[in-house]
Amino acid sequence: MDLVTALARARSAEEPGPDTPAAPPVPDWPGDARCLSRAGPGELDLWWLLRLSLAAQDGAGRLRPVPSAGGLHPVDAQLVVGADCPLPSGRYGYDPLRHRVHLLGPAPDDAPPGAAVELSVTPRRTVSHYGHRAWPLMLLDTGHAAAALRLAARALGAGPPTLGLDGRAERPLASLHFTPPGGPRRVADAPAPRDLLARRSARPPLRGVPSRDVLRTVLATLADASAGEVAWCAAVGEPRPELVELSPDGSLRRLASGEARPTLAAWAAGQGWIADAGAVLLGYGCPTDADAPRIRRAHLRAGFAVGLAHVAAGRLGVASRPVGSWQQADLGAALGAAPGRDWIVHGLALGTTHPKEGIP
């Protein structure tokens, strides 16, 4: 099934069938597993980069410091390693359960210094539970994995990676190239490594409306990371239920008045707790006539944005939970615009009263 058809079916009211056996949590990489050595002076620290982003914390692979639909983690990573790394030059498959790599072959002759992390998916992991709704979730998960790598680089004081989130290729779906450090570097407002390892999606309920300052900050994070591929707004509850968005001057302006959260709960695979969430941030766009590259690009960027905003919300003391499955969620049509233009692509629920989980 092509991606355009798969997305249309995922957006429909059709219910998934019963669960099927899932694929193994790690590809069967050939060859012996190799340890990731600690970095020396002037080398890219691959050990910590992957430990803070993609490495699992339990034997089943579910506890990774990155959100994933159903905790199924369909994203696989290959490394293209050049000079100035603790590994010899080559292409490697990464095992997140053992925090090891397998040499797959040589690196391209023109591989630049540092390393690229290429992200692809094993569909059967997500299809096993979500059935025909899996493809948009896998694209969002890939965006979340890219955000986790970006955050890990920030925590380590590394420079920003070169992002490959243009959606042109089916494999890899995304790539990030990290350059070797040029010396000690302080990254302003970087997350602490312990915060990245501790982050989890908060379990419902997520009640309590965040302050307007928090909403502005998180919406700004989402808008910046989306690079114009999706737009963002927030549905908030009492005492003044409304949809708000960022205005060009950075303030919040009303997009629509009235209570939207019960409708959002119905659209989000019937997750009733969303009706009581303090706020639900919504990324929308990706029209019905979008081709496959645009579909990939919109979902990758939305996942990347929510991955960054998830951590930003926690640093502000707010619990959050990504919401990736949306059916018949034509937000534009609901607001009186032309149908089929502004579908909800991704969401992030926020709450202020959740005691522990989701707040580093």
Secondary structure, DSSP 8 states (H G I E B T S, - for coil): --HHHHHHHHHSS-----------SS----S-EEE-----TTS--HHHHHHTTT--SSTTS---SS--GGG---EEEEEEE-SSSSS-SEEEEEETTTTEEEEEE---TT--SSEEEEEEE-HHHHHHHHGGGHHHHHHHHHHHHHHHHHHHHHHTT----EEE-----SSSSEEEEE----S----TT---HHHHHH-----S---S---HHHHHHHHHHHHHHHTTSEEEEEEE-TTS-EEEEE-TTS-EEEEEES--HHHHHHHTTT-GGGGG-SEEEEEEE--TT--HHHHHHHHHHHHHHHHHHHHHHHHTT-EEEEE---SS-BHHHHTTS-TTS-EEEEEEEEES---STT--
